[in-house]
Amino acid sequence: MGARITVADAIGRTVAALGAAHIFGVVGSGNFHATNAAIAAGVPFTASRHEMGAATMADAFSRATGRVSIVSVHQGCGLTNALTGITEAAKCHTPILVLAGDTAAGDTTSNFHIDQDAAVLAIGATPARVRSAATAVADTAEAFRLALHERRTVVLSMPVDVQDELIEWDAASVPAVGERMPRVPDADEIARLVDLLASAERPVIVGGRGARGAKAELRRLAAASGALLATSAAARGLFVGDEWALDVMGGFSTEAAARLIADADVIVGFGVAFNTWTTRNGALLERATVAQVDDREEAIGLHRRVDVAVPGDAALVAAAASDALDGTGPRTGYRRHEMRERVRAARHWKDQPFEAHVEPGRIDAQALVNALDAQRGYCIPLSFQAIGMGLAAGIGAGVAQPNRLAVVGTGDGAFMMSLVELDTAVRLGLGMVVVVFNDEAYGAEVNLFQRDTAHLDTVRFPETDLAAIARGFGCDAVTVRGFDDLAPVTAWLERPRDRPLVIEAKIVRYPSWMMLRNPSIREGAESPARA
């Protein structure tokens, strides 16, 4: 006979036994005991100051580690506060388990009552529920399995009345969830992909977020087929150090890199969504035969019609295709001698010629980034296009990889929306850098509508001393209006870093080239075309 414990304690012990990597949350009465039980069982915990911050931290943590992290929130309003971060994670198929308190069954008069399952389903996450005391451990294990094996963001609602019930606990009764098994590709589909690459004269291979575990296999395939390499924005950094890599494909790529990609005759995407951002509204795919590799069939052709569909794990597909190509002789493809320098020169924005904009008392944003160019990791929470996530994402990445310097780039509007999480970063002693590009406005809206109207007071704001606010939270902070103001940044980097550095950059205000080039960004318009 095992010890008798509450269902809440059993839920916490179960997620710990299954290998939960970290908990981020805001604790209230509805999630108090389950959270404490998981902590007592050895799962590290980070208290955020807002539930959206907790969800975004967990999203970044799981992206960086590949492990299931936990978000713990109160019932009703705690969950709704977290929904924006949960939506971002769900759109990115991040393996997260949300432990959400819930009102007792039938208690519709509670201030906390909402239909949590309906709310979760509406944002594209997966609803799950602790149905009874008898099924609590199995329900929790199944929710964890869905997050781990199917890369879902799962919200497990825990009714408070069920949490209080007693059950017999036996650690051996926790169902094993096993390891996630990669999807094996079909031999005929591999053959079609090999035929396509074998005939290509200017192939490009694109790695997305779903290909992060296939770096070596993709580089080998690119070498065998003579392909250039690129990544989506979300996978930036995957091919750092490869002389034939173009960095990012899409809206963030340099114009020279975009031209090389647009001239490709074959483009193969691995774990990447060929959405409007990655393809520049489809313009980068117009001349190419396009193949898409993904272990989720529903992802293939979701945004753009593709010519060859290969369901399967990115690493397995790339390895199998490389093996087949190796037996057909070497290929030069895009990797001609005269292309080597063009690829190197096209790779990074810092190497592109530009004329800095000048405004008294302000610094050009691109010139500033070039001066600060010391990125060591990359996470971009833009799948939901919600502002206010950058700071929390940086904290989550910093917790996941404490040996690396977390660098956050954010606007003043997003920073003001989420700056409460500076307290979390200070409390954790995170030596991270937060660069706030301050144009005293919601800059995207100014860029979108300034051609239509001069009435922009609703998206412009008076000057605010953000550096002083950051210092009030316990951060080091500096205001930068010119390059002479960067000396404190160098000094901070040279000493022990036990608190965040906030760089408030008063940037020159001028139209965004990316938004001027693409008016449809206003609506996020694109035409789905399935394979």
N, C-alpha and C positions, 0 to 999 in steps of 0.2 A: 504494500500500500504506500502511495506517495503522500507527501504533505499536502494539506488542504490550503489552497491559496485563492486569491480572487482572480477572476477572469482578466482584469487589468494587468495584474502581475504576470499572468500566464502569457499574455500578448507580448509584454516587454521581454520576457525570457525567451519566447519563441523567436523573435526577430534577431535576438543576440545569438541564439544557437544556430540560426541559419546563416550567419555571417554578415549581418548589417555592419557597414563600415563606419558610419558616423551618423549622429542625429543633429539636425538643426531645427530649432523651433522656438515658439513662444508658448510657455506653459500656463494653462488655466485649469479650472476644476475638471474639465472633461477629458484632459489628457495627462493629468498630473501623475497618477499612479503608474500608468503604462510606461511613461517616459522614465520615471525613477527606477522602475524595474529593469528596463533595458540598460540604464546607466550602471546599476548595481551589478548587472551581468557582464559588464566590461565594454559596452559600446560608448565611445567618446561622445560628448555632448557640447554643442555650441549654442548658447542662447542669443538669438537675434533680437533686435528691437522692434521688428515688424514682421508679420507673417509672410509678406511678399519677399522680404529679404531672406527669410529662412528657406523658402522654396527656391529662390534664385541661387543661394549658396549651395544648396544640395544639388541643383542642376549642374553647376560648375564643378563641384566635387566629383560627381559621378562621371562627367565628361572626361575629367582629368585622370581618373583612376580606373574607369570601367566597372566599378563595383556599385552595388546597390546601397544608396544612402537613404536615410529616413528623414521625413519632415513631420514634425509633431505639432498639431494645432488644436485649439479649442473648437467646440461644436459651433455651428452656425456662423457667427461673425468671424471667428478665427479662420474658418475655411474660406469664407468669401474674401477676406483680406489676402489670402494666399493664392487666389485663383489666377491672377495674372502670371505669377511665376510658375504655377502648375501648368498653365496653358503653354507657356514657352517650352517647358520640359516635355510636355506631351507631343508638341509639334516636332520636337527633335528626337523623339523616341528614347528619351533618357530613362535609364532604369532607376526609378525612384518609387519608394513606398511611402505614402502619406498616411500617418496615423491620425485620424480625425475623430475627436469626440462627437457624439451625436445624441440628440434628445431621446428620451425613452419612447418606445413604440406607442403611438396614439397621443402623445403629449403635444398636440398641435397648438395649445395656448401658450406654450413656453416662448419667451422672448427670443430664444435661440433657435426656434424651429424653422427649418427650411427643408425642402426636398433635396437632400444632399446628393443622392444618386442622380437625380435629374440634372442638377447643376454641374456635376462632374462629367456626365455624359455629354452635356451641351458644349463643353470646351474641348472635347476630344480625348479626355483622359478616361481611364477605365475604373468604373465604380465597383467596389467590393464591399462586403458587409460581414461583421460578426453576427451570425444569425441567432446563436444561442450559446449558453454556457457549454453545452455538450459538444458543440462543433467549433468552439472558439480557436483552439490550437490548429485544427485542420483548415479553418477559414483563413487564419493568418498566414499559414504556410503556403496556401494556394495563392494568396495575394502576392507573397514574396516571390513565388515561382513565376508568376506572370511578369513581374517586373524584371526578373533575372533572365528568363529564357526567351521571352517575347519582346524584350526591350520596351516595355510599356511603363507609363507613369500611372500608378495604381493608387486610388484613394480608398483606404479601408475605414469605413465608418464604424465606430464603436459605441453603441448605445449605452448611456450611462447606467441604466438599470441592469443591463447584462454584465457590464464591467464589475458591478458590486457582488455578483453571485460567486459562490465558492465552488471550486472543482478540485479534484485530486491531480497533483502535478507529478509527472514522470518525464524527465528529460528524454528518455528513450522513446517516448510516444510522439515526439515531434517528427513529422514526415520528412524524409530526406528529399531535397529538390534536385540534387545532382548538379553536374556541370552543363552549361549550355553547349549543345552540339551544333557545329556549323553545317549549313546546308550544302550538300554535295551537288555539283552541277551535272547536267546531262551531257553525255559525250557528244551528241549531235549538235547541241548548242555551242559547245566548245569548238567544234569543227567549223561552224559558221563564223565564229569570231576569229579563228585562226586564218581562215580564207580571206576575211576582210583585211586583217593586218598584213597578211602576206602580199596583198596586191597594193597596199598603200604606199604612196610616194611621200606624203607629208602627214604622218599620223601624230595625234596628240592624245595622251592618256591623262585623264583628270581623276584625281582622288578626292572624295568627299569625306564627310564625317564618318560615314560607314566603312571607310577604308583605312582608318587609323591603325588597325592592326596588321595591315598588309603592305607596309612600306617596302620591305626587302623584295617581296614578290612583284610589286608593281615596278620597282626600279629594274629588276631583272627582265620583266616583260618589255619595258620601254627600250632597254638596251638590245634585246633580241629583235625588236621590230623597227628600231631606228626612230622611236617616237620622242617628242618633247614631252615634258611633264608639267602639269599644273595642278592646282587645288581649287576647291571652292573656298569661299571666304571662311566658312566654318572649320575647314581643315588646314588653314594656313600654317605653314611650318613643317608640313609632313615631309617635304623633299629638300629641306635646307641642306646645303652643301653639295647637291648634285649639280654638276656643271650644265646639264641640259634641262634644268627646271626653270620655269617662267614665273614662279610664285603664284599669284592668284589669278583665276579666270573670272571675268565678269566686271561688275561696276567698279571694283577696286583695283583692277589690273591697270598697268600703265598702257598708254595708247599704243606703244610699240609692241608690247606683249599681246594686246588685243588683236593687232593686225596679223601677227604670226598665227594666232589661234584661228582667226577668221579665214586664213588662207589654207587651213588644213583640209585634206581630202577625206580623212577619217578621224573621228573623235570618239573615244571610248571612255565612258564614265563609270567609275567604280564607287558605289555607295554615295552617289551624288544626285541631288535633285536638280535637273536641268530647268530651274525656275527662271523667272524673268530677270532676277538679279545676276545669276550665274551666267546667263546667256545674252545679257544686254537685250532683253526683249526678243530673243531668238536670233538676233543679227549675227552672233558668233557661230551659229550652226547652219547658216543658209547654204554654204557651199559644200558641206561635209556629209558623208554617210555616217550616221550616228548609231552607236551601240551603247546599251546601258546594262550594267551588271548590278544586281541588288539581291539580297537574300529575302526581300519582301516583294512578292510579285506585284502587289498593289502599288508599289512605288514606281514601277517601270512604266514610262509613258504618261505619268500623272500630269506633268506640266507641258511637255513637248513630245510630239510624235517621234518615235525612234524607229530605225530600220532593222536593228538586230536586238533582240531581247535575250538576256542570259540570266535567268534566276540562279542564284548561288552565292556562296560566301566569297568575298572579294579575294582573299588570299588563295583559296583553293582554285578559283577560276584563273587567276593570274599565273599560278604555278603550272596548272595544266596547259594553258595556252603557251607558256614559255617552253615547256617540254616539247610540245608539238612543233613550235617554230625552230627550236634548236636543231631539229633534224632536217631542216630545209635550207640551211646555209645562211650566212650573215646578210644583214640588210643595212643599208645606209640610211634610207628613209629621209627624215628631216635632219639627221645628224651629219650633214655635210660640213666640210672644213670651213667653208665661208660663212656658215651659220653660227659657228661657235661664239664669235664676238658679238653678233647681233643678239643672241640669247642673253649673254652676260649684260650687255648694255640695256636690254629691255626689262630686266628682271625687277629692279627696285625703283620706287619713286624717288628715293634719295639720289639716284644717279641721273635723273631726268633734268634737263635744263628748264629753268623757270625764272620768272622775274618776280621778286617778292613785292607784295602790295605794301604801300606805305600809308600810315595814318598816325599822326602825332600821339604819343603816349600809348601806342599799341604795337603788338608784334605780329608778323605774318605767321599763320598757323603752320604752314608747310615748312617754313624756315625753322620754326621752333622744333617741330618733330624731327627734322633732320639733325638738329643740334642735340636732341635728347635720344637719338637713335641707339637704343640699347635694349631692345625687346628680347626677352628670353622665354616666352611662352605665349599661348594665344587661345582665347576663348571669346566667342562673339555671340551674345544672346540677342539675336535679331529675328528669329523665326516668327515671333508674334509682333515684331516692330513696336514693342512697348518701350517707352523711355523710362528711366529710373532703375534699370537693372544692373548697370555696369559696376557700381560700387560693390553691391552684394556678390556679383559674380566674381569679382576680383578677390573678395574675402574667401569665398568658397574654394577658388583655385589656390589661394595662399595656404589655406588649411590642408588641402590635398597634397600640396608640394612645398612643404616648409623650407626646403633647401634651395628654392628658387625665388627670385625677386618678382613679385607680382606687380604688374604695371597696368593701371586702369586709365583709359582715355574716355572722358565724358564731357557733355555739355553742361552749361550752368543750370539750364532748366532741369535736366535729369538729376544733377547733383543735388539741387535744392529739394527735389522730390524724395530723395533717399538718404540725405546726409545723416539721418539718425543712426545709420549703421556705422558711422565713424566711431561711435561709442563701442560697438562690437569689435572693430579692428584695434582700437586702443586697448580694450580689455584683454584681447588676445595677444597683445604685444607684437602685432604683425608689422614688420618693416617693409611696407608696401609703398608704392608711389601712385598717387592719384593726380592726373593731369586734367584740370578743368579748363576747357576751352570756352572762355567767358566772352560772349558777345552781347550780354544783357538782353537775351531774347530766346524764344523758341525758334532757333535759326532755320530749321527745316520749313516751318510755316512762313517765315519771312521770305525765304527763297522761292517758295511755291507761289505766293500771292502778291509779291511786290510788283509784278508786271500787270496785275489786275487793278490794284488799288493802293492809294497812299495811306489808307486808314488801317494801320497795323498796331494801334495802341494795345489791342487785346493780347498781342504776342510779344510786345516789348516791355522791358522792365527797367526801373531806375538802377543805377550802379549800386552794387552791394559788395561789402568787403568780405568775400568768401574766405580769404586767408585768416581773417580774424575769427570767423565762425569756427573754422577748423581748429585753430589754436584753443578755442574755448572747449572743444571736445578732448583736448590733450594731444593733438597732432602737432608735428612740426609743419610750418607752412611758409610759403614765400609767394609774393606777387611778382609776376614777370611782365614787364612792359617792353623790355629790350634785352639784348644778349648780355649786357652788363649785370643784369639781375640774376643770372644763373649761377653765380659763385656759391650761394648757399646750397644749391643742389649738389655741386661737387663735394662740398664739405660734408653734407649728410651722407653721401655714398661712401666716404672714406672713414666714417666712424661706425661703431656698433649700432645696428639699426634695430631698435626695440619699440618703435612707434611709427605710424604712417607719416609720410611726407606728402602734403597737398601743395601742388603747384597751380596757383591760380594764374592762368595766362590770359591777359587782356588782349584779345586777338583783333586783328583788322577785320572789319565787316565788309564783305564783298560777296557777290553771287556765287553759289555753288555750281561749278562746271558740270557735276554729275546730274544735278536736278534740272539745270537749264537744258541739258542734252536729252532728258527723258521726262517729258511732261506727264506721262501716264503714271509716274510714281505717285502722283496725288491720290489716285484711286488704287494703286497697287494692281493695276489691271494686267491680266494675262488670260490667254485662252487655253483652257485645259484641252489636251488632245491625246487620248490614250493610245497606246500601241495596239 
